[in-house]
Amino acid sequence: MWKFIVRRLFITAPQIVLLSVLVFLMAQMMPGDALSGLIDPNIDPQAIEQQREKLGLNNPWYVQYKDWVVSALQGDLGQSFRFKMPVTDLVEQRLINTFWLSLATLIITYLIAIPLGITSGRFNDTLRDQIITGYTYIGFATPLFIFALVMLWLFGFHFQWFPTSGSVAPGSEAGTLSYVISKLHHLLLPAISMALITTVNTVQYLRSEIIDTKQKDFIITARAKGASESRVYNRHILRNSLLPIAAFFGYEITGLIGGTVFVEFIYSYPGMGLLFMDSILQRDYSVVTSVVLLFGIASILGALLSDIILSLIDPRIRIK
């Protein structure tokens, strides 16, 4: 087991290095630089050029990359030109909001997906299965950003059941019960919007696992021995079908990363996704590169986590 984990870590490390290079180069190829559009055009161009020289923006890309990596390893991700504060502090503030939004989305996703998947798989080819399958087909065909806009208009503006922006009501005092309730109220609609779309993958995956497991020889043997139908499902079918869902957990995290970018931007939810979009529009490259790198690392680690969980569940996939 430990050999498998170590080998996967050796594969993961070069992926992160390659990711950092690609992220940095893509930021370098974007038009303008960190000072573009943020300086009064009446300022002497020579003074602007001196500032670029001071910030190292005129250095070759590999020199800038080396300086960026060395600083990042020391916990310094640079300075945000838009927010006038260290990127590390800025990311830390926004990361908390994205964490709670992602956690709420995962909880809602599994609360919806597991009952639907079990029902669809156990009663496949029935009316219940057709209704659930129809929902998953609609979910696969619906873009997340379109669905989020509809949910925002319907429950935010039309019925006014949920806030339409922010992560907490203005004036709420941190640490109080009203503050916690306000935070939950603000993240609930974005979380539901993401969960209703992302849950379709888990529903279909669980349905397929249950249908496949029902046809295995050990299930037929259990029924032949006279085991009750509830015992067959609870002790054999569900037990074996739910295990791969645990391995799917890491990939759920990876999928949430892309979803939060759109949902946070649509709901003006101050998390990493909104920070990423705003930084691109403002050409705040130090923030853009940091956020993309963190998103990429999270995706790579999510895949690593899924592989480790799957290796614990099914030892056959371990590398000898």
PASE-396779 format. One line per 10 residues: their letters; for each residue y, x negated, z of N, C-alpha, C. Coordinates in Angstrom, 3 decimals, padded with zeros to 6 digits. Example, Ala and Ser with C-alpha at 12.3 -4.5 7.8 and 13.67 -1.06 7.14 Angstrom:
<sites>
as	-005.690,-013.190,007.800,-004.500,-012.300,007.800,-003.300,-013.200,007.800; -002.250,-012.850,007.080,-001.060,-013.670,007.140,000.030,-012.900,007.870;
</sites>
This chain:
<sites>
mwkfivrrlf	-001.211,-000.823,000.000,000.000,000.000,000.000,001.257,-000.854,000.000; 001.294,-001.855,000.884,002.482,-002.716,000.972,002.656,-003.528,-000.307; 001.555,-003.905,-000.940,001.657,-004.628,-002.206,002.340,-003.763,-003.263; 001.980,-002.491,-003.281,002.584,-001.562,-004.237,004.089,-001.445,-004.002; 004.484,-001.302,-002.735,005.910,-001.152,-002.412,006.678,-002.415,-002.791; 006.115,-003.577,-002.458,006.791,-004.842,-002.777,006.948,-005.006,-004.282; 005.910,-004.684,-005.030,005.999,-004.819,-006.488,007.025,-003.856,-007.065; 007.095,-002.643,-006.529,008.099,-001.693,-007.008,009.510,-002.172,-006.663; 009.657,-002.833,-005.517,010.965,-003.376,-005.153,011.368,-004.503,-006.093; 010.402,-005.316,-006.505,010.696,-006.395,-007.459,011.127,-005.833,-008.814;
itapqivlls	010.607,-004.662,-009.165,011.025,-004.010,-010.400,012.400,-003.366,-010.235; 012.655,-002.836,-009.047,013.910,-002.132,-008.791,015.107,-003.077,-008.790; 014.942,-004.276,-008.230,016.067,-005.220,-008.120,016.681,-005.560,-009.476; 015.894,-005.947,-010.507,016.505,-006.207,-011.822,017.157,-004.974,-012.429; 016.624,-003.796,-012.141,017.228,-002.573,-012.656,018.636,-002.392,-012.101; 018.809,-002.683,-010.813,020.127,-002.539,-010.198,021.096,-003.570,-010.771; 020.618,-004.795,-010.980,021.484,-005.832,-011.564,021.912,-005.430,-012.972; 020.952,-004.990,-013.791,021.274,-004.565,-015.156,022.235,-003.377,-015.137; 022.010,-002.461,-014.218,022.908,-001.316,-014.094,024.324,-001.757,-013.790; 024.484,-002.702,-012.864,025.823,-003.167,-012.496,026.536,-003.803,-013.689;
vlvflmaqmm	025.793,-004.558,-014.499,026.392,-005.184,-015.680,026.839,-004.130,-016.682; 025.977,-003.149,-016.944,026.313,-002.098,-017.904,027.501,-001.270,-017.441; 027.524,-000.940,-016.156,028.635,-000.155,-015.611,029.948,-000.918,-015.749; 029.907,-002.194,-015.434,031.127,-002.999,-015.508,031.605,-003.139,-016.953; 030.677,-003.378,-017.875,031.058,-003.539,-019.280,031.612,-002.238,-019.862; 031.018,-001.095,-019.497,031.526,000.177,-019.993,032.934,000.447,-019.470; 033.184,000.064,-018.216,034.537,000.217,-017.674,035.515,-000.688,-018.405; 035.064,-001.880,-018.778,035.926,-002.800,-019.509,036.263,-002.276,-020.903; 035.347,-001.533,-021.518,035.571,-001.029,-022.870,036.420,000.228,-022.920; 036.696,000.820,-021.757,037.551,002.002,-021.740,038.978,001.612,-022.114;
pgdalsglid	039.720,002.492,-022.802,041.082,002.158,-023.227,042.017,001.936,-022.043; 042.914,000.958,-022.207,043.866,000.659,-021.138,043.231,-000.123,-020.013; 043.927,-000.192,-018.903,043.388,-000.845,-017.718,043.911,-000.116,-016.489; 043.703,-000.711,-015.319,044.063,-000.037,-014.076,045.556,000.208,-013.935; 046.371,-000.538,-014.660,047.825,-000.367,-014.556,048.388,000.565,-015.633; 047.567,000.934,-016.602,048.052,001.761,-017.705,048.464,003.143,-017.198; 049.667,003.557,-017.562,050.151,004.877,-017.220,050.596,005.035,-015.788; 050.489,003.986,-014.977,050.872,004.095,-013.563,052.135,003.309,-013.242; 052.709,002.683,-014.230,053.892,001.855,-014.000,055.053,002.425,-014.800; 056.210,002.409,-014.196,057.420,002.880,-014.870,057.621,002.071,-016.157;
pnidpqaieq	057.722,002.758,-017.312,057.881,002.021,-018.577,059.175,001.221,-018.642; 060.132,001.501,-017.755,061.396,000.767,-017.754,061.280,-000.599,-017.083; 060.158,-000.852,-016.419,059.959,-002.147,-015.767,059.768,-003.219,-016.830; 060.263,-004.383,-016.528,060.178,-005.514,-017.454,058.706,-005.780,-017.809; 058.336,-005.793,-019.098,056.940,-006.056,-019.489,056.414,-007.373,-018.943; 057.308,-008.345,-018.778,056.857,-009.626,-018.243,056.381,-009.473,-016.796; 057.058,-008.612,-016.046,056.656,-008.369,-014.655,055.295,-007.669,-014.611; 055.091,-006.755,-015.559,053.802,-006.063,-015.623,052.684,-007.053,-015.959; 052.984,-007.962,-016.898,051.998,-008.960,-017.280,051.674,-009.897,-016.122; 052.687,-010.224,-015.319,052.451,-011.062,-014.144,051.546,-010.352,-013.135;
qreklglnnp	051.745,-009.031,-013.030,050.899,-008.262,-012.117,049.452,-008.229,-012.614; 049.280,-008.095,-013.928,047.919,-008.128,-014.483,047.264,-009.484,-014.228; 048.051,-010.536,-014.373,047.526,-011.883,-014.132,047.148,-012.040,-012.668; 047.969,-011.502,-011.785,047.710,-011.600,-010.349,046.431,-010.856,-009.966; 046.195,-009.717,-010.616,045.004,-008.915,-010.317,043.758,-009.418,-011.031; 043.923,-010.405,-011.905,042.786,-010.960,-012.627,042.328,-010.122,-013.800; 043.192,-009.214,-014.283,042.817,-008.344,-015.385,042.790,-009.075,-016.719; 043.380,-010.263,-016.774,043.382,-011.048,-018.014,042.238,-012.057,-018.069; 041.453,-012.141,-017.008,040.327,-013.082,-016.987,039.212,-012.593,-017.912; 038.348,-013.492,-018.393,037.174,-013.063,-019.171,036.323,-012.093,-018.358;
wyvqykdwvv	035.580,-011.240,-019.073,034.827,-010.193,-018.388,033.814,-010.747,-017.413; 033.182,-011.879,-017.746,032.148,-012.420,-016.851,032.759,-012.972,-015.566; 034.001,-013.467,-015.642,034.699,-013.924,-014.431,035.048,-012.727,-013.558; 035.540,-011.658,-014.197,035.862,-010.443,-013.453,034.598,-009.836,-012.835; 033.478,-009.883,-013.590,032.229,-009.336,-013.070,031.747,-010.127,-011.861; 031.828,-011.454,-011.954,031.398,-012.291,-010.827,032.240,-012.001,-009.596; 033.554,-011.913,-009.769,034.433,-011.620,-008.635,034.122,-010.248,-008.044; 033.838,-009.296,-008.932,033.543,-007.931,-008.470,032.245,-007.885,-007.674; 031.200,-008.586,-008.164,029.911,-008.578,-007.474,030.017,-009.277,-006.122; 030.698,-010.410,-006.097,030.846,-011.153,-004.834,031.574,-010.297,-003.804;
salqgdlgqs	032.631,-009.635,-004.233,033.385,-008.773,-003.313,032.545,-007.586,-002.857; 031.774,-006.987,-003.801,030.952,-005.828,-003.458,029.882,-006.186,-002.435; 029.283,-007.370,-002.580,028.271,-007.809,-001.616,028.865,-008.022,-000.231; 030.159,-008.251,-000.178,030.852,-008.415,001.104,031.425,-007.099,001.624; 031.113,-006.004,000.923,031.594,-004.696,001.355,032.960,-004.335,000.835; 033.490,-005.125,-000.071,034.824,-004.871,-000.633,034.665,-004.398,-002.074; 034.896,-003.124,-002.313,034.771,-002.553,-003.656,036.101,-002.498,-004.389; 037.104,-003.154,-003.832,038.398,-003.188,-004.491,039.376,-002.199,-003.900; 040.498,-002.038,-004.579,041.578,-001.174,-004.126,041.789,-000.049,-005.140; 041.912,001.158,-004.637,042.205,002.292,-005.508,043.690,002.314,-005.824;
frfkmpvtdl	044.024,002.261,-007.120,045.427,002.268,-007.513,046.039,003.654,-007.384; 045.191,004.681,-007.430,045.719,006.032,-007.319,045.926,006.442,-005.870; 044.917,006.177,-005.025,044.986,006.614,-003.633,045.603,005.574,-002.707; 045.861,004.366,-003.225,046.499,003.309,-002.440,045.719,003.008,-001.165; 044.405,002.881,-001.298,043.566,002.580,-000.151,042.303,001.892,-000.645; 041.589,001.182,000.241,040.352,000.521,-000.174,039.332,001.522,-000.710; 038.641,001.138,-001.773,037.638,002.017,-002.374,036.520,002.309,-001.387; 036.168,001.335,-000.557,035.099,001.527,000.427,035.422,002.682,001.363; 036.660,002.727,001.877,037.059,003.816,002.775,037.095,005.147,002.034; 037.570,005.118,000.801,037.656,006.342,000.006,036.272,006.907,-000.273;
veqrlintfw	035.345,006.038,-000.679,033.973,006.474,-000.973,033.303,007.002,000.289; 033.555,006.351,001.406,032.945,006.784,002.663,033.379,008.205,003.020; 034.657,008.524,002.805,035.157,009.863,003.104,034.503,010.908,002.206; 034.427,010.606,000.897,033.901,011.578,-000.046,032.382,011.666,000.023; 031.729,010.564,000.368,030.266,010.539,000.395,029.710,011.515,001.419; 030.415,011.706,002.520,029.961,012.636,003.560,029.900,014.052,003.015; 030.948,014.464,002.274,030.958,015.808,001.702,029.831,015.993,000.688; 029.628,014.996,-000.172,028.560,015.087,-001.166,027.191,015.118,-000.500; 027.029,014.371,000.583,025.752,014.373,001.306,025.422,015.772,001.820; 026.386,016.424,002.468,026.126,017.755,003.015,025.901,018.778,001.914;
lslatliity	026.636,018.644,000.810,026.431,019.552,-000.317,025.035,019.362,-000.907; 024.606,018.124,-001.076,023.278,017.852,-001.626,022.178,018.327,-000.680; 022.376,018.113,000.623,021.374,018.550,001.597,021.239,020.069,001.591; 022.379,020.773,001.568,022.333,022.238,001.517,021.663,022.722,000.237; 021.939,022.043,-000.875,021.327,022.423,-002.151,019.818,022.225,-002.114; 019.359,021.106,-001.549,017.920,020.855,-001.451,017.221,021.905,-000.588; 017.839,022.245,000.534,017.236,023.238,001.430,017.121,024.586,000.723; 018.207,025.024,000.080,018.197,026.310,-000.624,017.212,026.268,-001.787; 017.158,025.135,-002.476,016.233,024.994,-003.607,014.795,025.223,-003.178; 014.373,024.580,-002.093,012.983,024.717,-001.660,012.716,026.071,-001.015;
liaiplgits	013.731,026.663,-000.373,013.558,028.003,000.190,013.318,029.032,-000.913; 013.919,028.797,-002.071,013.731,029.709,-003.206,012.489,029.333,-004.003; 012.321,028.046,-004.289,011.304,027.601,-005.242,009.887,027.767,-004.712; 009.650,027.428,-003.449,008.275,027.460,-002.936,007.706,028.874,-002.913; 008.421,029.883,-002.361,007.854,031.247,-002.423,007.669,031.757,-003.854; 008.646,031.481,-004.733,008.525,031.947,-006.115,007.380,031.240,-006.835; 007.265,029.924,-006.624,006.191,029.177,-007.263,004.827,029.617,-006.796; 004.687,029.858,-005.484,003.404,030.317,-004.947,003.040,031.695,-005.495; 004.022,032.588,-005.500,003.772,033.946,-006.013,003.401,033.918,-007.489; 004.153,033.139,-008.271,003.904,033.076,-009.709,002.558,032.449,-010.018;
grfndtlrdq	002.185,031.403,-009.257,000.917,030.747,-009.503,-000.274,031.547,-009.030; -000.136,032.206,-007.892,-001.265,032.969,-007.349,-001.531,034.228,-008.170; -000.457,034.872,-008.618,-000.611,036.117,-009.372,-000.179,035.904,-010.826; -000.671,034.821,-011.400,-000.276,034.526,-012.784,-000.734,035.609,-013.738; 000.047,035.785,-014.801,-000.203,036.788,-015.839,-000.061,038.224,-015.328; 000.632,038.395,-014.213,000.957,039.735,-013.733,002.446,039.987,-013.953; 002.900,041.195,-013.601,004.310,041.538,-013.775,005.191,040.626,-012.924; 004.755,040.337,-011.686,005.534,039.441,-010.821,005.695,038.061,-011.449; 004.612,037.571,-012.005,004.662,036.255,-012.665,005.585,036.283,-013.874; 005.561,037.346,-014.638,006.414,037.455,-015.816,007.887,037.504,-015.439;
iitgytyigf	008.208,038.193,-014.346,009.605,038.258,-013.885,010.079,036.880,-013.437; 009.257,036.191,-012.647,009.634,034.865,-012.150,009.735,033.869,-013.301; 008.782,033.932,-014.226,008.815,033.042,-015.390,010.034,033.319,-016.251; 010.394,034.585,-016.392,011.612,034.925,-017.132,012.852,034.326,-016.491; 012.888,034.358,-015.162,014.016,033.736,-014.447,014.074,032.230,-014.715; 012.925,031.584,-014.706,012.927,030.129,-014.949,013.352,029.804,-016.377; 012.946,030.629,-017.342,013.359,030.398,-018.723,014.875,030.537,-018.865; 015.431,031.547,-018.210,016.894,031.716,-018.235,017.576,030.523,-017.573; 016.992,030.040,-016.464,017.556,028.884,-015.773,017.527,027.625,-016.616; 016.427,027.430,-017.356,016.335,026.265,-018.246,017.374,026.331,-019.358;
atplfifalv	017.676,027.538,-019.825,018.575,027.696,-020.964,020.043,027.755,-020.574; 020.344,027.892,-019.278,021.731,028.061,-018.828,022.309,026.728,-018.384; 023.385,026.271,-019.017,024.034,025.029,-018.546,024.598,025.219,-017.139; 024.462,024.205,-016.320,024.899,024.300,-014.933,026.389,024.577,-014.825; 027.201,023.916,-015.659,028.649,024.091,-015.517,029.085,025.506,-015.920; 028.377,026.147,-016.880,028.687,027.524,-017.249,028.315,028.465,-016.101; 027.129,028.253,-015.531,026.674,029.095,-014.427,027.594,028.944,-013.218; 028.027,027.723,-012.942,028.921,027.491,-011.803,030.264,028.193,-012.002; 030.775,028.182,-013.230,032.030,028.877,-013.525,031.890,030.385,-013.319; 030.755,030.943,-013.759,030.517,032.378,-013.582,030.430,032.721,-012.095;
mlwlfgfhfq	029.700,031.908,-011.338,029.579,032.138,-009.890,030.929,032.025,-009.195; 031.746,031.066,-009.619,033.078,030.899,-009.036,033.942,032.116,-009.313; 033.915,032.595,-010.566,034.732,033.760,-010.911,034.251,035.005,-010.174; 032.908,035.194,-010.120,032.362,036.424,-009.558,032.523,036.495,-008.041; 032.049,035.445,-007.352,032.029,035.495,-005.883,033.246,034.849,-005.229; 033.983,034.041,-006.008,035.175,033.418,-005.456,036.443,034.199,-005.729; 036.642,034.570,-007.004,037.881,035.244,-007.379,037.747,036.771,-007.382; 036.602,037.293,-007.870,036.461,038.747,-007.989,036.186,039.394,-006.626; 035.058,039.007,-006.007,034.717,039.586,-004.706,035.409,038.873,-003.543; 035.837,037.613,-003.774,036.525,036.816,-002.747,035.673,036.655,-001.481;
wfptsgsvap	034.384,036.449,-001.695,033.490,036.223,-000.565,033.497,034.770,-000.116; 033.836,033.857,-001.012,033.796,032.438,-000.706,035.108,031.777,-001.116; 035.459,030.652,-000.483,036.643,029.889,-000.915,036.429,029.332,-002.317; 037.508,029.110,-003.027,037.425,028.631,-004.415,037.746,027.149,-004.546; 038.103,026.479,-003.462,038.404,025.043,-003.531,038.367,024.453,-002.133; 038.316,023.120,-002.092,038.332,022.414,-000.816,036.987,022.384,-000.132; 036.946,021.670,001.010,035.705,021.563,001.787,035.845,022.128,003.187; 037.074,022.480,003.575,037.308,023.057,004.901,038.664,023.745,004.878; 038.821,024.761,005.684,040.084,025.493,005.734,041.186,024.612,006.311; 042.384,024.663,005.747,043.502,023.861,006.277,043.786,024.207,007.734;
gseagtlsyv	044.026,023.182,008.526,044.346,023.379,009.936,043.148,023.426,010.855; 041.933,023.376,010.303,040.739,023.386,011.147,040.626,022.074,011.904; 040.284,022.166,013.167,040.178,020.977,014.020,038.749,020.467,014.015; 038.572,019.204,013.639,037.239,018.613,013.554,036.537,018.665,014.903; 035.245,018.999,014.864,034.444,019.047,016.079,034.345,020.418,016.707; 035.120,021.380,016.240,035.080,022.730,016.788,034.087,023.581,016.005; 033.695,024.708,016.603,032.761,025.610,015.938,033.372,026.206,014.675; 034.655,026.534,014.733,035.323,027.107,013.558,035.357,026.097,012.410; 035.468,024.820,012.728,035.461,023.775,011.708,034.099,023.707,011.015; 033.025,023.763,011.803,031.675,023.715,011.247,031.415,024.937,010.371;
isklhhlllp	031.819,026.109,010.844,031.626,027.333,010.065,032.409,027.271,008.756; 033.633,026.737,008.826,034.458,026.612,007.623,033.827,025.644,006.626; 033.297,024.529,007.108,032.626,023.576,006.220,031.429,024.234,005.531; 030.648,024.974,006.310,029.476,025.657,005.756,029.887,026.718,004.741; 030.956,027.438,005.041,031.438,028.488,004.149,031.906,027.901,002.816; 032.523,026.732,002.852,033.039,026.110,001.634,031.935,025.515,000.757; 030.871,025.024,001.380,029.835,024.367,000.571,028.728,025.323,000.138; 028.710,026.536,000.689,027.608,027.447,000.417,027.568,027.889,-001.043; 028.703,028.304,-001.609,028.703,028.776,-002.995,028.371,027.654,-003.984; 028.966,026.450,-003.872,028.541,025.362,-004.774,027.060,025.026,-004.627;
aismalittv	026.557,025.048,-003.395,025.139,024.727,-003.172,024.234,025.780,-003.801; 024.577,027.056,-003.650,023.782,028.124,-004.246,023.818,028.031,-005.769; 024.994,027.719,-006.315,025.135,027.612,-007.769,024.215,026.533,-008.321; 024.158,025.387,-007.656,023.269,024.320,-008.110,021.804,024.672,-007.871; 021.512,025.248,-006.706,020.118,025.524,-006.347,019.474,026.525,-007.289; 020.215,027.556,-007.700,019.638,028.585,-008.562,019.250,028.043,-009.935; 019.879,026.941,-010.346,019.528,026.320,-011.623,018.469,025.231,-011.428; 018.668,024.369,-010.436,017.726,023.255,-010.235,016.369,023.714,-009.714; 016.310,024.902,-009.129,015.053,025.367,-008.552,014.004,025.692,-009.609; 014.427,025.938,-010.860,013.466,026.380,-011.887,012.426,025.294,-012.184;
ntvqylrsei	012.827,024.021,-012.096,011.856,022.947,-012.325,010.739,022.977,-011.288; 011.133,023.130,-010.026,010.143,023.144,-008.956,009.244,024.372,-009.042; 009.821,025.523,-009.399,009.026,026.743,-009.535,007.954,026.562,-010.603; 008.340,026.080,-011.758,007.377,025.903,-012.850,006.335,024.836,-012.505; 006.776,023.776,-011.844,005.851,022.704,-011.484,004.816,023.201,-010.475; 005.288,023.945,-009.469,004.379,024.463,-008.447,003.445,025.511,-009.043; 003.962,026.355,-009.919,003.131,027.364,-010.578,001.995,026.692,-011.357; 002.345,025.666,-012.119,001.334,024.969,-012.919,000.291,024.305,-012.033; 000.734,023.706,-010.915,-000.206,023.049,-010.005,-001.183,024.052,-009.404; -000.675,025.224,-009.009,-001.547,026.232,-008.391,-002.556,026.754,-009.409;
idtkqkdfii	-002.091,027.060,-010.622,-003.006,027.559,-011.657,-004.065,026.509,-011.994; -003.649,025.258,-012.063,-004.598,024.194,-012.370,-005.601,024.003,-011.241; -005.115,024.063,-009.999,-005.990,023.849,-008.845,-006.996,024.983,-008.708; -006.605,026.196,-009.064,-007.516,027.350,-008.953,-008.761,027.180,-009.813; -008.665,026.357,-010.833,-009.784,026.186,-011.759,-010.658,024.979,-011.423; -010.307,024.264,-010.328,-011.085,023.074,-009.975,-012.455,023.458,-009.408; -013.375,022.519,-009.512,-014.747,022.785,-009.068,-014.833,023.059,-007.574; -014.046,022.357,-006.753,-014.172,022.548,-005.302,-013.657,023.930,-004.875; -012.773,024.537,-005.670,-012.319,025.891,-005.360,-013.426,026.891,-005.692; -014.068,026.687,-006.821,-015.194,027.548,-007.201,-016.312,027.443,-006.172;
tarakgases	-016.546,026.223,-005.676,-017.581,026.006,-004.658,-017.231,026.714,-003.359; -015.947,026.643,-002.972,-015.512,027.296,-001.735,-015.696,028.805,-001.817; -015.389,029.369,-002.959,-015.599,030.812,-003.127,-017.092,031.139,-003.127; -017.897,030.281,-003.743,-019.342,030.527,-003.789,-019.967,030.479,-002.401; -019.378,029.711,-001.493,-019.893,029.624,-000.132,-019.465,030.808,000.725; -018.663,031.695,000.147,-018.269,032.896,000.868,-016.969,032.782,001.630; -016.177,031.749,001.366,-014.884,031.622,002.047,-013.958,032.756,001.629; -013.190,033.276,002.593,-012.271,034.368,002.297,-011.182,033.895,001.335; -010.588,034.857,000.608,-009.571,034.503,-000.377,-008.348,033.869,000.275; -007.976,034.362,001.460,-006.827,033.785,002.157,-007.105,032.352,002.589;
rvynrhilrn	-008.356,032.087,003.028,-008.720,030.724,003.421,-008.732,029.799,002.194; -009.226,030.284,001.070,-009.258,029.475,-000.153,-007.848,029.075,-000.559; -006.935,030.045,-000.490,-005.557,029.748,-000.901,-004.849,028.861,000.115; -004.941,029.197,001.394,-004.172,028.468,002.411,-004.722,027.079,002.694; -006.042,026.934,002.731,-006.646,025.664,003.125,-006.941,024.754,001.947; -007.079,025.311,000.755,-007.502,024.495,-000.384,-006.467,024.471,-001.510; -006.123,025.635,-002.032,-005.230,025.665,-003.194,-003.820,025.224,-002.833; -003.205,025.874,-001.831,-001.827,025.533,-001.480,-001.721,024.114,-000.941; -002.687,023.735,-000.155,-002.652,022.400,000.447,-002.631,021.316,-000.621; -003.416,021.497,-001.667,-003.475,020.496,-002.735,-002.330,020.641,-003.729;
sllpiaaffg	-001.788,021.847,-003.857,-000.713,022.071,-004.822,000.646,021.653,-004.288; 000.843,021.756,-002.974,002.146,021.432,-002.391,002.370,019.936,-002.245; 001.279,019.165,-002.178,001.437,017.727,-001.986,002.240,017.057,-003.105; 001.973,017.358,-004.379,002.779,016.726,-005.426,004.249,017.115,-005.378; 004.570,018.285,-004.776,005.969,018.690,-004.646,006.725,017.698,-003.773; 006.037,017.147,-002.776,006.674,016.140,-001.921,007.049,014.909,-002.727; 006.187,014.536,-003.663,006.490,013.385,-004.515,007.637,013.686,-005.465; 007.849,014.957,-005.765,008.925,015.373,-006.657,010.285,015.304,-005.961; 010.277,015.094,-004.645,011.508,015.116,-003.851,012.515,014.073,-004.320; 012.050,012.864,-004.597,012.954,011.805,-005.033,013.638,012.122,-006.344;
yeitgliggt	012.900,012.758,-007.256,013.495,013.133,-008.533,014.466,014.292,-008.375; 014.260,015.136,-007.364,015.232,016.189,-007.068,016.574,015.560,-006.684; 016.521,014.479,-005.905,017.748,013.781,-005.519,018.454,013.241,-006.754; 017.686,012.665,-007.665,018.261,012.139,-008.898,018.930,013.236,-009.713; 018.289,014.402,-009.799,018.876,015.510,-010.541,020.132,016.044,-009.907; 020.205,016.005,-008.577,021.393,016.502,-007.886,022.621,015.652,-008.181; 022.402,014.369,-008.453,023.537,013.473,-008.682,024.368,013.932,-009.873; 023.686,014.245,-010.973,024.409,014.739,-012.143,025.026,016.099,-011.898; 024.326,016.943,-011.132,024.836,018.278,-010.870,026.086,018.294,-010.028; 026.164,017.414,-009.049,027.332,017.414,-008.168,028.610,017.044,-008.912;
vfvefiysyp	028.493,016.234,-009.963,029.686,015.849,-010.723,030.354,017.084,-011.306; 029.578,017.950,-011.957,030.133,019.150,-012.573,030.557,020.176,-011.520; 029.696,020.415,-010.547,029.957,021.465,-009.570,031.163,021.121,-008.697; 031.263,019.888,-008.253,032.401,019.501,-007.428,033.712,019.577,-008.211; 033.656,019.245,-009.482,034.861,019.332,-010.310,035.275,020.794,-010.506; 034.311,021.665,-010.747,034.610,023.081,-010.969,035.135,023.740,-009.701; 034.527,023.424,-008.556,034.916,024.044,-007.291,035.996,023.247,-006.547; 036.490,022.174,-007.158,037.483,021.302,-006.498,036.999,020.902,-005.108; 035.720,020.600,-005.031,035.107,020.190,-003.763,035.259,018.680,-003.624; 035.936,018.205,-002.587,036.266,016.770,-002.490,035.078,015.882,-002.138;
gmgllfmdsi	034.223,015.682,-003.121,033.086,014.799,-002.941,033.115,013.675,-003.957; 031.984,013.027,-004.120,031.904,011.888,-005.041,032.073,012.316,-006.495; 031.559,013.495,-006.837,031.677,013.970,-008.209,033.120,014.206,-008.613; 033.881,014.884,-007.761,035.296,015.121,-008.058,036.067,013.812,-008.077; 035.737,012.917,-007.167,036.383,011.602,-007.152,036.121,010.860,-008.453; 034.910,010.959,-008.964,034.544,010.300,-010.214,035.367,010.843,-011.383; 035.451,012.159,-011.503,036.191,012.770,-012.608,037.680,012.454,-012.518; 038.245,012.572,-011.335,039.674,012.276,-011.165,039.975,010.814,-011.471; 039.082,009.923,-011.086,039.308,008.492,-011.305,039.260,008.147,-012.789; 038.399,008.822,-013.546,038.360,008.603,-014.992,039.671,009.044,-015.632;
lqrdysvvts	040.151,010.226,-015.240,041.390,010.749,-015.821,042.592,009.889,-015.459; 042.558,009.276,-014.275,043.660,008.435,-013.811,043.454,006.961,-014.147; 042.324,006.645,-014.799,042.002,005.258,-015.154,041.970,004.342,-013.916; 041.445,004.893,-012.852,041.292,004.117,-011.618,039.935,003.422,-011.691; 039.882,002.314,-012.424,038.611,001.703,-012.803,037.818,001.158,-011.620; 038.497,000.696,-010.601,037.767,000.178,-009.446,036.956,001.282,-008.773; 037.493,002.487,-008.771,036.764,003.624,-008.196,035.658,004.076,-009.139; 035.945,004.133,-010.432,034.953,004.573,-011.423,033.708,003.694,-011.373; 033.907,002.386,-011.438,032.756,001.480,-011.439,031.964,001.587,-010.139; 032.649,001.740,-009.031,031.964,001.834,-007.735,031.142,003.111,-007.639;
vvllfgiasi	031.736,004.237,-008.059,031.031,005.516,-007.960,029.835,005.553,-008.903; 030.015,005.102,-010.150,028.902,005.095,-011.099,027.786,004.183,-010.596; 028.151,003.039,-010.049,027.144,002.124,-009.525,026.371,002.763,-008.382; 027.073,003.435,-007.472,026.403,004.087,-006.353,025.500,005.219,-006.837; 025.973,005.997,-007.821,025.142,007.054,-008.394,023.884,006.467,-009.035; 024.061,005.372,-009.776,022.926,004.747,-010.429,021.919,004.198,-009.438; 022.411,003.547,-008.389,021.519,003.010,-007.353,020.764,004.147,-006.669; 021.464,005.256,-006.399,020.803,006.409,-005.773,019.703,006.957,-006.666; 019.937,006.982,-007.983,018.916,007.465,-008.917,017.696,006.545,-008.924; 017.961,005.247,-008.946,016.858,004.278,-008.950,016.057,004.365,-007.654;
lgallsdiil	016.753,004.465,-006.520,016.065,004.559,-005.235,015.330,005.890,-005.095; 015.883,006.956,-005.711,015.186,008.244,-005.698,013.857,008.163,-006.430; 013.869,007.500,-007.588,012.616,007.309,-008.330,011.636,006.443,-007.541; 012.168,005.416,-006.864,011.313,004.560,-006.030,010.695,005.357,-004.887; 011.498,006.214,-004.269,010.996,007.040,-003.171,009.885,007.965,-003.644; 010.070,008.558,-004.823,009.032,009.441,-005.368,007.735,008.682,-005.634; 007.848,007.472,-006.169,006.647,006.668,-006.435,005.914,006.320,-005.144; 006.680,005.992,-004.103,006.061,005.642,-002.818,005.361,006.850,-002.212; 006.040,008.014,-002.235,005.428,009.229,-001.688,004.176,009.588,-002.469; 004.241,009.490,-003.794,003.091,009.828,-004.623,001.926,008.870,-004.368;
slidpririk	002.238,007.596,-004.115,001.176,006.633,-003.822,000.503,006.929,-002.484; 001.266,007.490,-001.539,000.672,007.881,-000.248,-000.228,009.092,-000.421; 000.196,009.986,-001.315,-000.573,011.211,-001.528,-001.813,010.949,-002.371; -001.627,010.159,-003.443,-002.722,009.889,-004.375,-002.918,008.380,-004.490; -003.795,007.785,-003.715,-003.995,006.330,-003.738,-004.442,005.775,-005.074; -004.894,006.635,-005.994,-005.397,006.156,-007.277,-004.317,005.507,-008.121; -003.017,005.862,-007.883,-001.960,005.322,-008.730,-001.442,003.977,-008.217; -001.899,003.551,-007.054,-001.402,002.288,-006.511,-001.824,001.130,-007.393; -000.956,000.146,-007.482,-001.243,-001.056,-008.254,-002.124,-001.971,-007.419; -003.239,-002.348,-007.966,-004.165,-003.202,-007.202,-003.716,-004.666,-007.272;
</sites>
